Amino acid sequence: MGLREQIKNAKSDSEISTLLQSGQKYEFASARTKSAWKSTAKFRLAELSNPVPAQTPEKSVESKKVSKKKTK
């Protein structure tokens, strides 16, 4: 399992920070990869701070079938 997947599955803030610190050891990781790690960590921290997002009931929209009149 890669570092990004580990961050996605982290259970706590401290675990995420530990994983990011271990990512600093990868000296050949590209800047894009390091940015992806940070982005994933930010997203996961937001998930952990609000574990159950507010659910709104979906409104069912029924469209009426309207027949178009043909012009001659």
N, CA, C and O atoms as a Maestro MAE file, in Angstrom:
{
 s_m_m2io_version
 :::
 2.0.0
}

f_m_ct {
 s_m_title
 :::
 protein
 m_atom[288] {
  # First column is atom index #
  i_m_mmod_type
  r_m_x_coord
  r_m_y_coord
  r_m_z_coord
  i_m_residue_number
  s_m_chain_name
  s_m_pdb_residue_name
  s_m_pdb_atom_name
  i_m_atomic_number
  :::
  1 25 0.843 -1.159 0.000 1 A "MET " " N  " 7
  2 3 0.000 0.000 0.000 1 A "MET " " CA " 6
  3 2 0.896 1.232 0.000 1 A "MET " " C  " 6
  4 15 1.843 1.336 0.781 1 A "MET " " O  " 8
  5 25 0.578 2.153 -0.885 2 A "GLY " " N  " 7
  6 3 1.369 3.363 -0.994 2 A "GLY " " CA " 6
  7 2 1.061 4.357 0.106 2 A "GLY " " C  " 6
  8 15 0.103 4.192 0.861 2 A "GLY " " O  " 8
  9 25 1.874 5.379 0.186 3 A "LEU " " N  " 7
  10 3 1.727 6.375 1.238 3 A "LEU " " CA " 6
  11 2 0.404 7.114 1.103 3 A "LEU " " C  " 6
  12 15 -0.248 7.399 2.108 3 A "LEU " " O  " 8
  13 25 0.002 7.426 -0.111 4 A "ARG " " N  " 7
  14 3 -1.258 8.146 -0.308 4 A "ARG " " CA " 6
  15 2 -2.451 7.318 0.178 4 A "ARG " " C  " 6
  16 15 -3.374 7.859 0.786 4 A "ARG " " O  " 8
  17 25 -2.435 6.028 -0.085 5 A "GLU " " N  " 7
  18 3 -3.518 5.156 0.376 5 A "GLU " " CA " 6
  19 2 -3.518 5.046 1.902 5 A "GLU " " C  " 6
  20 15 -4.574 4.974 2.531 5 A "GLU " " O  " 8
  21 25 -2.329 5.035 2.480 6 A "GLN " " N  " 7
  22 3 -2.233 4.981 3.929 6 A "GLN " " CA " 6
  23 2 -2.817 6.243 4.547 6 A "GLN " " C  " 6
  24 15 -3.480 6.185 5.583 6 A "GLN " " O  " 8
  25 25 -2.570 7.381 3.910 7 A "ILE " " N  " 7
  26 3 -3.122 8.642 4.402 7 A "ILE " " CA " 6
  27 2 -4.647 8.622 4.279 7 A "ILE " " C  " 6
  28 15 -5.354 9.086 5.174 7 A "ILE " " O  " 8
  29 25 -5.142 8.087 3.174 8 A "LYS " " N  " 7
  30 3 -6.594 8.001 2.976 8 A "LYS " " CA " 6
  31 2 -7.258 7.142 4.044 8 A "LYS " " C  " 6
  32 15 -8.399 7.404 4.426 8 A "LYS " " O  " 8
  33 25 -6.561 6.123 4.529 9 A "ASN " " N  " 7
  34 3 -7.121 5.186 5.496 9 A "ASN " " CA " 6
  35 2 -6.739 5.503 6.934 9 A "ASN " " C  " 6
  36 15 -7.065 4.739 7.843 9 A "ASN " " O  " 8
  37 25 -6.050 6.623 7.150 10 A "ALA " " N  " 7
  38 3 -5.605 6.987 8.499 10 A "ALA " " CA " 6
  39 2 -6.797 7.233 9.405 10 A "ALA " " C  " 6
  40 15 -7.835 7.731 8.968 10 A "ALA " " O  " 8
  41 25 -6.634 6.877 10.674 11 A "LYS " " N  " 7
  42 3 -7.723 6.973 11.646 11 A "LYS " " CA " 6
  43 2 -7.636 8.205 12.545 11 A "LYS " " C  " 6
  44 15 -8.605 8.538 13.228 11 A "LYS " " O  " 8
  45 25 -6.476 8.891 12.553 12 A "SER " " N  " 7
  46 3 -6.343 10.034 13.445 12 A "SER " " CA " 6
  47 2 -5.431 11.096 12.831 12 A "SER " " C  " 6
  48 15 -4.714 10.844 11.862 12 A "SER " " O  " 8
  49 25 -5.480 12.283 13.421 13 A "ASP " " N  " 7
  50 3 -4.639 13.390 12.977 13 A "ASP " " CA " 6
  51 2 -3.160 13.079 13.161 13 A "ASP " " C  " 6
  52 15 -2.334 13.402 12.307 13 A "ASP " " O  " 8
  53 25 -2.837 12.448 14.284 14 A "SER " " N  " 7
  54 3 -1.431 12.152 14.575 14 A "SER " " CA " 6
  55 2 -0.881 11.114 13.593 14 A "SER " " C  " 6
  56 15 0.288 11.174 13.211 14 A "SER " " O  " 8
  57 25 -1.714 10.178 13.195 15 A "GLU " " N  " 7
  58 3 -1.273 9.183 12.226 15 A "GLU " " CA " 6
  59 2 -0.970 9.836 10.877 15 A "GLU " " C  " 6
  60 15 -0.014 9.460 10.199 15 A "GLU " " O  " 8
  61 25 -1.784 10.809 10.497 16 A "ILE " " N  " 7
  62 3 -1.570 11.517 9.229 16 A "ILE " " CA " 6
  63 2 -0.261 12.303 9.282 16 A "ILE " " C  " 6
  64 15 0.518 12.276 8.329 16 A "ILE " " O  " 8
  65 25 -0.018 13.001 10.388 17 A "SER " " N  " 7
  66 3 1.222 13.775 10.486 17 A "SER " " CA " 6
  67 2 2.446 12.866 10.497 17 A "SER " " C  " 6
  68 15 3.486 13.223 9.943 17 A "SER " " O  " 8
  69 25 2.332 11.702 11.118 18 A "THR " " N  " 7
  70 3 3.431 10.733 11.119 18 A "THR " " CA " 6
  71 2 3.715 10.244 9.706 18 A "THR " " C  " 6
  72 15 4.870 10.104 9.306 18 A "THR " " O  " 8
  73 25 2.649 9.988 8.956 19 A "LEU " " N  " 7
  74 3 2.831 9.520 7.572 19 A "LEU " " CA " 6
  75 2 3.453 10.603 6.702 19 A "LEU " " C  " 6
  76 15 4.299 10.307 5.858 19 A "LEU " " O  " 8
  77 25 3.045 11.855 6.897 20 A "LEU " " N  " 7
  78 3 3.639 12.948 6.122 20 A "LEU " " CA " 6
  79 2 5.114 13.130 6.469 20 A "LEU " " C  " 6
  80 15 5.926 13.437 5.596 20 A "LEU " " O  " 8
  81 25 5.457 12.945 7.727 21 A "GLN " " N  " 7
  82 3 6.866 13.039 8.127 21 A "GLN " " CA " 6
  83 2 7.677 11.908 7.510 21 A "GLN " " C  " 6
  84 15 8.826 12.109 7.117 21 A "GLN " " O  " 8
  85 25 7.086 10.720 7.422 22 A "SER " " N  " 7
  86 3 7.811 9.613 6.797 22 A "SER " " CA " 6
  87 2 7.956 9.846 5.299 22 A "SER " " C  " 6
  88 15 8.892 9.339 4.681 22 A "SER " " O  " 8
  89 25 7.042 10.606 4.712 23 A "GLY " " N  " 7
  90 3 7.136 10.929 3.288 23 A "GLY " " CA " 6
  91 2 8.313 11.828 2.964 23 A "GLY " " C  " 6
  92 15 8.786 11.841 1.828 23 A "GLY " " O  " 8
  93 25 8.791 12.577 3.942 24 A "GLN " " N  " 7
  94 3 9.945 13.449 3.726 24 A "GLN " " CA " 6
  95 2 11.222 12.647 3.483 24 A "GLN " " C  " 6
  96 15 12.195 13.176 2.945 24 A "GLN " " O  " 8
  97 25 11.221 11.389 3.872 25 A "LYS " " N  " 7
  98 3 12.400 10.538 3.673 25 A "LYS " " CA " 6
  99 2 12.582 10.134 2.215 25 A "LYS " " C  " 6
  100 15 13.676 9.761 1.791 25 A "LYS " " O  " 8
  101 25 11.488 10.213 1.451 26 A "TYR " " N  " 7
  102 3 11.554 9.837 0.038 26 A "TYR " " CA " 6
  103 2 12.144 11.004 -0.755 26 A "TYR " " C  " 6
  104 15 11.414 11.878 -1.220 26 A "TYR " " O  " 8
  105 25 13.458 11.010 -0.903 27 A "GLU " " N  " 7
  106 3 14.120 12.132 -1.551 27 A "GLU " " CA " 6
  107 2 13.901 12.166 -3.052 27 A "GLU " " C  " 6
  108 15 14.066 13.221 -3.663 27 A "GLU " " O  " 8
  109 25 13.531 11.039 -3.675 28 A "PHE " " N  " 7
  110 3 13.344 11.020 -5.117 28 A "PHE " " CA " 6
  111 2 11.881 11.177 -5.528 28 A "PHE " " C  " 6
  112 15 11.558 11.064 -6.711 28 A "PHE " " O  " 8
  113 25 10.998 11.433 -4.572 29 A "ALA " " N  " 7
  114 3 9.592 11.658 -4.904 29 A "ALA " " CA " 6
  115 2 9.460 13.021 -5.584 29 A "ALA " " C  " 6
  116 15 10.085 13.997 -5.169 29 A "ALA " " O  " 8
  117 25 8.649 13.072 -6.618 30 A "SER " " N  " 7
  118 3 8.486 14.322 -7.355 30 A "SER " " CA " 6
  119 2 7.678 15.328 -6.537 30 A "SER " " C  " 6
  120 15 7.015 14.971 -5.563 30 A "SER " " O  " 8
  121 25 7.750 16.575 -6.949 31 A "ALA " " N  " 7
  122 3 6.996 17.623 -6.269 31 A "ALA " " CA " 6
  123 2 5.495 17.370 -6.405 31 A "ALA " " C  " 6
  124 15 4.723 17.671 -5.495 31 A "ALA " " O  " 8
  125 25 5.097 16.825 -7.524 32 A "ARG " " N  " 7
  126 3 3.688 16.514 -7.749 32 A "ARG " " CA " 6
  127 2 3.198 15.437 -6.770 32 A "ARG " " C  " 6
  128 15 2.087 15.526 -6.248 32 A "ARG " " O  " 8
  129 25 4.016 14.446 -6.531 33 A "THR " " N  " 7
  130 3 3.664 13.386 -5.591 33 A "THR " " CA " 6
  131 2 3.560 13.924 -4.182 33 A "THR " " C  " 6
  132 15 2.625 13.587 -3.455 33 A "THR " " O  " 8
  133 25 4.508 14.756 -3.788 34 A "LYS " " N  " 7
  134 3 4.474 15.342 -2.448 34 A "LYS " " CA " 6
  135 2 3.253 16.234 -2.279 34 A "LYS " " C  " 6
  136 15 2.643 16.271 -1.210 34 A "LYS " " O  " 8
  137 25 2.903 16.948 -3.334 35 A "SER " " N  " 7
  138 3 1.714 17.788 -3.299 35 A "SER " " CA " 6
  139 2 0.456 16.936 -3.165 35 A "SER " " C  " 6
  140 15 -0.481 17.320 -2.466 35 A "SER " " O  " 8
  141 25 0.430 15.795 -3.825 36 A "ALA " " N  " 7
  142 3 -0.712 14.879 -3.729 36 A "ALA " " CA " 6
  143 2 -0.852 14.343 -2.317 36 A "ALA " " C  " 6
  144 15 -1.968 14.192 -1.818 36 A "ALA " " O  " 8
  145 25 0.268 14.054 -1.666 37 A "TRP " " N  " 7
  146 3 0.226 13.585 -0.281 37 A "TRP " " CA " 6
  147 2 -0.400 14.649 0.617 37 A "TRP " " C  " 6
  148 15 -1.265 14.348 1.441 37 A "TRP " " O  " 8
  149 25 0.047 15.902 0.451 38 A "LYS " " N  " 7
  150 3 -0.455 16.991 1.281 38 A "LYS " " CA " 6
  151 2 -1.938 17.239 1.023 38 A "LYS " " C  " 6
  152 15 -2.708 17.482 1.953 38 A "LYS " " O  " 8
  153 25 -2.324 17.176 -0.233 39 A "SER " " N  " 7
  154 3 -3.723 17.378 -0.591 39 A "SER " " CA " 6
  155 2 -4.611 16.288 -0.007 39 A "SER " " C  " 6
  156 15 -5.691 16.566 0.514 39 A "SER " " O  " 8
  157 25 -4.148 15.058 -0.099 40 A "THR " " N  " 7
  158 3 -4.899 13.938 0.456 40 A "THR " " CA " 6
  159 2 -4.999 14.061 1.972 40 A "THR " " C  " 6
  160 15 -6.038 13.756 2.558 40 A "THR " " O  " 8
  161 25 -3.916 14.510 2.605 41 A "ALA " " N  " 7
  162 3 -3.925 14.690 4.060 41 A "ALA " " CA " 6
  163 2 -4.922 15.772 4.455 41 A "ALA " " C  " 6
  164 15 -5.656 15.614 5.431 41 A "ALA " " O  " 8
  165 25 -4.952 16.854 3.714 42 A "LYS " " N  " 7
  166 3 -5.888 17.935 4.011 42 A "LYS " " CA " 6
  167 2 -7.333 17.451 3.884 42 A "LYS " " C  " 6
  168 15 -8.175 17.762 4.727 42 A "LYS " " O  " 8
  169 25 -7.610 16.695 2.834 43 A "PHE " " N  " 7
  170 3 -8.947 16.150 2.618 43 A "PHE " " CA " 6
  171 2 -9.331 15.184 3.730 43 A "PHE " " C  " 6
  172 15 -10.456 15.223 4.229 43 A "PHE " " O  " 8
  173 25 -8.405 14.322 4.117 44 A "ARG " " N  " 7
  174 3 -8.678 13.329 5.154 44 A "ARG " " CA " 6
  175 2 -8.884 13.990 6.519 44 A "ARG " " C  " 6
  176 15 -9.732 13.552 7.297 44 A "ARG " " O  " 8
  177 25 -8.113 15.039 6.812 45 A "LEU " " N  " 7
  178 3 -8.300 15.757 8.066 45 A "LEU " " CA " 6
  179 2 -9.686 16.394 8.122 45 A "LEU " " C  " 6
  180 15 -10.320 16.424 9.177 45 A "LEU " " O  " 8
  181 25 -10.147 16.899 6.988 46 A "ALA " " N  " 7
  182 3 -11.492 17.469 6.928 46 A "ALA " " CA " 6
  183 2 -12.541 16.391 7.159 46 A "ALA " " C  " 6
  184 15 -13.550 16.632 7.823 46 A "ALA " " O  " 8
  185 25 -12.304 15.200 6.612 47 A "GLU " " N  " 7
  186 3 -13.231 14.083 6.824 47 A "GLU " " CA " 6
  187 2 -13.273 13.678 8.292 47 A "GLU " " C  " 6
  188 15 -14.342 13.394 8.832 47 A "GLU " " O  " 8
  189 25 -12.124 13.651 8.927 48 A "LEU " " N  " 7
  190 3 -12.058 13.245 10.331 48 A "LEU " " CA " 6
  191 2 -12.712 14.269 11.251 48 A "LEU " " C  " 6
  192 15 -13.285 13.904 12.277 48 A "LEU " " O  " 8
  193 25 -12.632 15.546 10.891 49 A "SER " " N  " 7
  194 3 -13.229 16.568 11.740 49 A "SER " " CA " 6
  195 2 -14.746 16.596 11.596 49 A "SER " " C  " 6
  196 15 -15.441 17.030 12.514 49 A "SER " " O  " 8
  197 25 -15.275 16.138 10.455 50 A "ASN " " N  " 7
  198 3 -16.717 16.084 10.236 50 A "ASN " " CA " 6
  199 2 -17.050 14.720 9.637 50 A "ASN " " C  " 6
  200 15 -17.239 14.606 8.426 50 A "ASN " " O  " 8
  201 25 -17.124 13.685 10.477 51 A "PRO " " N  " 7
  202 3 -17.263 12.321 9.956 51 A "PRO " " CA " 6
  203 2 -18.573 12.030 9.237 51 A "PRO " " C  " 6
  204 15 -18.591 11.224 8.306 51 A "PRO " " O  " 8
  205 25 -19.680 12.672 9.646 52 A "VAL " " N  " 7
  206 3 -20.963 12.409 9.005 52 A "VAL " " CA " 6
  207 2 -21.430 13.695 8.343 52 A "VAL " " C  " 6
  208 15 -21.900 14.607 9.023 52 A "VAL " " O  " 8
  209 25 -21.307 13.777 7.030 53 A "PRO " " N  " 7
  210 3 -21.746 14.993 6.351 53 A "PRO " " CA " 6
  211 2 -23.261 15.145 6.451 53 A "PRO " " C  " 6
  212 15 -23.991 14.159 6.546 53 A "PRO " " O  " 8
  213 25 -23.707 16.362 6.428 54 A "ALA " " N  " 7
  214 3 -25.147 16.622 6.492 54 A "ALA " " CA " 6
  215 2 -25.810 16.064 5.249 54 A "ALA " " C  " 6
  216 15 -25.386 16.335 4.125 54 A "ALA " " O  " 8
  217 25 -26.844 15.291 5.464 55 A "GLN " " N  " 7
  218 3 -27.543 14.698 4.337 55 A "GLN " " CA " 6
  219 2 -28.852 15.426 4.131 55 A "GLN " " C  " 6
  220 15 -29.646 15.583 5.059 55 A "GLN " " O  " 8
  221 25 -29.064 15.861 2.924 56 A "THR " " N  " 7
  222 3 -30.302 16.532 2.597 56 A "THR " " CA " 6
  223 2 -31.125 15.605 1.715 56 A "THR " " C  " 6
  224 15 -30.580 14.923 0.848 56 A "THR " " O  " 8
  225 25 -32.415 15.579 1.931 57 A "PRO " " N  " 7
  226 3 -33.234 14.710 1.095 57 A "PRO " " CA " 6
  227 2 -33.241 15.222 -0.347 57 A "PRO " " C  " 6
  228 15 -33.330 16.421 -0.611 57 A "PRO " " O  " 8
  229 25 -33.145 14.288 -1.235 58 A "GLU " " N  " 7
  230 3 -33.136 14.661 -2.644 58 A "GLU " " CA " 6
  231 2 -34.552 14.942 -3.096 58 A "GLU " " C  " 6
  232 15 -35.483 14.203 -2.777 58 A "GLU " " O  " 8
  233 25 -34.698 16.004 -3.833 59 A "LYS " " N  " 7
  234 3 -36.003 16.344 -4.368 59 A "LYS " " CA " 6
  235 2 -36.159 15.666 -5.712 59 A "LYS " " C  " 6
  236 15 -35.319 15.802 -6.602 59 A "LYS " " O  " 8
  237 25 -37.237 14.944 -5.838 60 A "SER " " N  " 7
  238 3 -37.466 14.294 -7.120 60 A "SER " " CA " 6
  239 2 -38.195 15.275 -8.026 60 A "SER " " C  " 6
  240 15 -39.244 15.820 -7.683 60 A "SER " " O  " 8
  241 25 -37.617 15.471 -9.162 61 A "VAL " " N  " 7
  242 3 -38.185 16.400 -10.128 61 A "VAL " " CA " 6
  243 2 -38.741 15.584 -11.274 61 A "VAL " " C  " 6
  244 15 -38.022 14.875 -11.978 61 A "VAL " " O  " 8
  245 25 -40.038 15.708 -11.436 62 A "GLU " " N  " 7
  246 3 -40.671 14.992 -12.529 62 A "GLU " " CA " 6
  247 2 -41.039 16.002 -13.597 62 A "GLU " " C  " 6
  248 15 -41.724 16.988 -13.323 62 A "GLU " " O  " 8
  249 25 -40.595 15.763 -14.780 63 A "SER " " N  " 7
  250 3 -40.921 16.683 -15.856 63 A "SER " " CA " 6
  251 2 -42.190 16.213 -16.552 63 A "SER " " C  " 6
  252 15 -42.419 15.020 -16.752 63 A "SER " " O  " 8
  253 25 -42.981 17.173 -16.904 64 A "LYS " " N  " 7
  254 3 -44.211 16.855 -17.606 64 A "LYS " " CA " 6
  255 2 -43.895 16.705 -19.078 64 A "LYS " " C  " 6
  256 15 -43.136 17.486 -19.652 64 A "LYS " " O  " 8
  257 25 -44.481 15.702 -19.669 65 A "LYS " " N  " 7
  258 3 -44.276 15.504 -21.095 65 A "LYS " " CA " 6
  259 2 -45.219 16.438 -21.853 65 A "LYS " " C  " 6
  260 15 -46.440 16.374 -21.712 65 A "LYS " " O  " 8
  261 25 -44.635 17.271 -22.629 66 A "VAL " " N  " 7
  262 3 -45.419 18.226 -23.402 66 A "VAL " " CA " 6
  263 2 -45.195 17.905 -24.871 66 A "VAL " " C  " 6
  264 15 -44.065 17.865 -25.357 66 A "VAL " " O  " 8
  265 25 -46.282 17.682 -25.548 67 A "SER " " N  " 7
  266 3 -46.138 17.384 -26.970 67 A "SER " " CA " 6
  267 2 -46.013 18.699 -27.725 67 A "SER " " C  " 6
  268 15 -46.739 19.660 -27.468 67 A "SER " " O  " 8
  269 25 -45.098 18.715 -28.639 68 A "LYS " " N  " 7
  270 3 -44.875 19.921 -29.435 68 A "LYS " " CA " 6
  271 2 -45.824 19.886 -30.619 68 A "LYS " " C  " 6
  272 15 -45.993 18.861 -31.278 68 A "LYS " " O  " 8
  273 25 -46.428 21.014 -30.866 69 A "LYS " " N  " 7
  274 3 -47.334 21.112 -31.998 69 A "LYS " " CA " 6
  275 2 -46.508 21.365 -33.243 69 A "LYS " " C  " 6
  276 15 -45.612 22.208 -33.264 69 A "LYS " " O  " 8
  277 25 -46.829 20.626 -34.255 70 A "LYS " " N  " 7
  278 3 -46.130 20.797 -35.519 70 A "LYS " " CA " 6
  279 2 -46.775 21.935 -36.283 70 A "LYS " " C  " 6
  280 15 -47.997 22.013 -36.415 70 A "LYS " " O  " 8
  281 25 -45.933 22.803 -36.776 71 A "THR " " N  " 7
  282 3 -46.448 23.903 -37.581 71 A "THR " " CA " 6
  283 2 -46.368 23.542 -39.047 71 A "THR " " C  " 6
  284 15 -45.384 22.960 -39.503 71 A "THR " " O  " 8
  285 25 -47.396 23.885 -39.773 72 A "LYS " " N  " 7
  286 3 -47.434 23.559 -41.209 72 A "LYS " " CA " 6
  287 2 -47.195 24.748 -42.069 72 A "LYS " " C  " 6
  288 15 -47.197 24.633 -43.295 72 A "LYS " " O  " 8
  :::
 }
 m_bond[287] {
  # First column is bond index #
  i_m_from
  i_m_to
  i_m_order
  :::
  1 1 2 1
  2 2 3 1
  3 3 4 2
  4 3 5 1
  5 5 6 1
  6 6 7 1
  7 7 8 2
  8 7 9 1
  9 9 10 1
  10 10 11 1
  11 11 12 2
  12 11 13 1
  13 13 14 1
  14 14 15 1
  15 15 16 2
  16 15 17 1
  17 17 18 1
  18 18 19 1
  19 19 20 2
  20 19 21 1
  21 21 22 1
  22 22 23 1
  23 23 24 2
  24 23 25 1
  25 25 26 1
  26 26 27 1
  27 27 28 2
  28 27 29 1
  29 29 30 1
  30 30 31 1
  31 31 32 2
  32 31 33 1
  33 33 34 1
  34 34 35 1
  35 35 36 2
  36 35 37 1
  37 37 38 1
  38 38 39 1
  39 39 40 2
  40 39 41 1
  41 41 42 1
  42 42 43 1
  43 43 44 2
  44 43 45 1
  45 45 46 1
  46 46 47 1
  47 47 48 2
  48 47 49 1
  49 49 50 1
  50 50 51 1
  51 51 52 2
  52 51 53 1
  53 53 54 1
  54 54 55 1
  55 55 56 2
  56 55 57 1
  57 57 58 1
  58 58 59 1
  59 59 60 2
  60 59 61 1
  61 61 62 1
  62 62 63 1
  63 63 64 2
  64 63 65 1
  65 65 66 1
  66 66 67 1
  67 67 68 2
  68 67 69 1
  69 69 70 1
  70 70 71 1
  71 71 72 2
  72 71 73 1
  73 73 74 1
  74 74 75 1
  75 75 76 2
  76 75 77 1
  77 77 78 1
  78 78 79 1
  79 79 80 2
  80 79 81 1
  81 81 82 1
  82 82 83 1
  83 83 84 2
  84 83 85 1
  85 85 86 1
  86 86 87 1
  87 87 88 2
  88 87 89 1
  89 89 90 1
  90 90 91 1
  91 91 92 2
  92 91 93 1
  93 93 94 1
  94 94 95 1
  95 95 96 2
  96 95 97 1
  97 97 98 1
  98 98 99 1
  99 99 100 2
  100 99 101 1
  101 101 102 1
  102 102 103 1
  103 103 104 2
  104 103 105 1
  105 105 106 1
  106 106 107 1
  107 107 108 2
  108 107 109 1
  109 109 110 1
  110 110 111 1
  111 111 112 2
  112 111 113 1
  113 113 114 1
  114 114 115 1
  115 115 116 2
  116 115 117 1
  117 117 118 1
  118 118 119 1
  119 119 120 2
  120 119 121 1
  121 121 122 1
  122 122 123 1
  123 123 124 2
  124 123 125 1
  125 125 126 1
  126 126 127 1
  127 127 128 2
  128 127 129 1
  129 129 130 1
  130 130 131 1
  131 131 132 2
  132 131 133 1
  133 133 134 1
  134 134 135 1
  135 135 136 2
  136 135 137 1
  137 137 138 1
  138 138 139 1
  139 139 140 2
  140 139 141 1
  141 141 142 1
  142 142 143 1
  143 143 144 2
  144 143 145 1
  145 145 146 1
  146 146 147 1
  147 147 148 2
  148 147 149 1
  149 149 150 1
  150 150 151 1
  151 151 152 2
  152 151 153 1
  153 153 154 1
  154 154 155 1
  155 155 156 2
  156 155 157 1
  157 157 158 1
  158 158 159 1
  159 159 160 2
  160 159 161 1
  161 161 162 1
  162 162 163 1
  163 163 164 2
  164 163 165 1
  165 165 166 1
  166 166 167 1
  167 167 168 2
  168 167 169 1
  169 169 170 1
  170 170 171 1
  171 171 172 2
  172 171 173 1
  173 173 174 1
  174 174 175 1
  175 175 176 2
  176 175 177 1
  177 177 178 1
  178 178 179 1
  179 179 180 2
  180 179 181 1
  181 181 182 1
  182 182 183 1
  183 183 184 2
  184 183 185 1
  185 185 186 1
  186 186 187 1
  187 187 188 2
  188 187 189 1
  189 189 190 1
  190 190 191 1
  191 191 192 2
  192 191 193 1
  193 193 194 1
  194 194 195 1
  195 195 196 2
  196 195 197 1
  197 197 198 1
  198 198 199 1
  199 199 200 2
  200 199 201 1
  201 201 202 1
  202 202 203 1
  203 203 204 2
  204 203 205 1
  205 205 206 1
  206 206 207 1
  207 207 208 2
  208 207 209 1
  209 209 210 1
  210 210 211 1
  211 211 212 2
  212 211 213 1
  213 213 214 1
  214 214 215 1
  215 215 216 2
  216 215 217 1
  217 217 218 1
  218 218 219 1
  219 219 220 2
  220 219 221 1
  221 221 222 1
  222 222 223 1
  223 223 224 2
  224 223 225 1
  225 225 226 1
  226 226 227 1
  227 227 228 2
  228 227 229 1
  229 229 230 1
  230 230 231 1
  231 231 232 2
  232 231 233 1
  233 233 234 1
  234 234 235 1
  235 235 236 2
  236 235 237 1
  237 237 238 1
  238 238 239 1
  239 239 240 2
  240 239 241 1
  241 241 242 1
  242 242 243 1
  243 243 244 2
  244 243 245 1
  245 245 246 1
  246 246 247 1
  247 247 248 2
  248 247 249 1
  249 249 250 1
  250 250 251 1
  251 251 252 2
  252 251 253 1
  253 253 254 1
  254 254 255 1
  255 255 256 2
  256 255 257 1
  257 257 258 1
  258 258 259 1
  259 259 260 2
  260 259 261 1
  261 261 262 1
  262 262 263 1
  263 263 264 2
  264 263 265 1
  265 265 266 1
  266 266 267 1
  267 267 268 2
  268 267 269 1
  269 269 270 1
  270 270 271 1
  271 271 272 2
  272 271 273 1
  273 273 274 1
  274 274 275 1
  275 275 276 2
  276 275 277 1
  277 277 278 1
  278 278 279 1
  279 279 280 2
  280 279 281 1
  281 281 282 1
  282 282 283 1
  283 283 284 2
  284 283 285 1
  285 285 286 1
  286 286 287 1
  287 287 288 2
  :::
 }
}
